[in-house]
C-alpha cells in the first residue's frame, strides 16, 4: 500500500490551514447540495475526489505515455488499463440493464475524430497535460497549465462550434460493445493491450508501484460513481467548452450560426448555471482538489516561473487551443474518449487511443524545440 505521508507530504505544522482546506471543501459540497441539489453536491464531491487522487498520487495520462515512449516504462499505462477494466466490469452491465437512465461515452469513428485524436496526442505532450492533466496542473499552480487552461476552454468552444461541419467529412455509425459479450471482448482487448505494453517495456521497469494501483482503484470507483450519479460517464472537455461559450454569450456573441451551440440542449445548458452541469462540476472539483493537495503540502503551490523562452509561452497558448479544438473533433480527451469510451464499450475509444498515442510521439519530439524541456 502506498505510504500516504509520501504521497501528500510529510511536512509538519499548518494544522489550522489544512483543517481550513477540509472545511472549505465540505462547506462547498454542502452549499451546492443545499442550494442546487443533492445530486449536484455529490458531483462536486466526486470531482474533488478526482483532483485529490490524480494530484495526490502523482497519476495522470500524459506522463505515463511519455515514460513508455521515451524510457519503455509501462507501469503508468498498465495502471490506466487496469482502471478502465475495473470501470468496464460495472459500467457495461449497468448500461445494458438501464438503457433509458444511463448513457455511455459512445461516438462515431470518422476522419475528423481520428485526426483530432492525433493532434490532441501531440499537443498534450507539448504541455504535459491532457484534459484532466491540464486542470490538475493549473490547480496545483503549474504555470504552463495555468496559461494553457483558458485557451483549452476557448479551443473546446470553437471545436464544438465547427463540429457538425467536421463530422460531415465522413463517419461510421456509432459502434459499441454491449452486454456480457461486449464486456468479455473489452476485457480481453484490455488484457492483450496490457500484455503488449508489458512485453515492450524495459525489463526491471514493468512492476506497477502501489500508488499507481491505488490511483487506478480510486479513479475506477469515482468513475463508476460519476456514471451512477450523473447518468453519464466521466468527461472533461464539454464542461470547459461551456465555460467559454458562456463567456462568449456574456460578451454579446451570437451562437445561432453553430448547429452545436444552437441546438436546444446546448441553449438550455448555456442558460443554466454551471452548477447544474455535471461535467462543469467535476472540472471545478478537479481544479479545487489539485489545489487542495498542493496547498496541503505546504509550498506545493509555490512553483516559480521557469526561465522559458518566449516561444515556449506561445507554444503553451497554441497547444492549449489545439487541445480544446482537437478534443471536440475527437469526441473527448484521454478521459472522455479513451478512459470512459473504452470503459463503456465504445469502439471509438480504441481508435482514439491508437491515433492519440501516435500523435504523442510527435509531441514528445517537438517539445524540446519549443523550449519547454527543463534540463535537470
Number of C-alpha atoms within 10 A of each C-alpha: 9 14 10 12 10 12 16 20 16 12 12 8 9 13 10 9 13 17 12 12 19 14 12 13 19 13 12 15 21 19 14 21 18 13 11 14 14 15 16 24 24 22 30 29 26 27 28 27 23 30 31 26 26 25 27 24 23 14 21 24 23 26 19 20 24 22 16 19 16 12 12 20 25 26 23 26 25 26 26 24 21 21 24 27 25 19 27 26 18 17 27 23 16 20 21 14 12 11 10 9 12 18 18 24 25 24 22 20 24 22 17 22 26 22 19 28 34 26 25 35 33 28 31 29 25 31 28 23 27 30 28 26 27 28 30 31 25 25 28 26 20 20 17 25 24 18 18 28 28 22 23 32 26 25 27 31 29 20 25 27 22 18 22 14 14 16 18 11 10 14 15 12 10 13 14 20 19 18 16 13 11 18 22 15 14 26 22 13 15 20 15 12 15 20 13 13 18 20 13 14 20 14 11 7 15 18 14 15 14 14 21 25 21 18 25 27 20 18 25 24 18 22 28 24 19 22 22 15 18 20 18 22 28 28 26 26 30 24 22 25 26 24 18 20 24 19 14 15 13 10 9 9 11 12 16 12 10 16 16 20 23 16 13 11 10 15 14 12 16 19 10 12 12 17 19 17 18 28 26 25 25 30 29 24 27 33 27 26 32 29 25 25 26 23 21 23 19 18 10 18 19 12 11 9 9 11 10 14 11 10 13 21 18 14 20 26 21 17 26 33 25 25 35 34 29 31 33 28 26 33 28 31 33 29 23 26 31 27 29 29 31 33 34 34 27 26 22 26 32 20 20 29 22 16 22 27 22 16 22 26 18 18 24 23 14 17 19 14 12 18 17 22 15 9 5 3
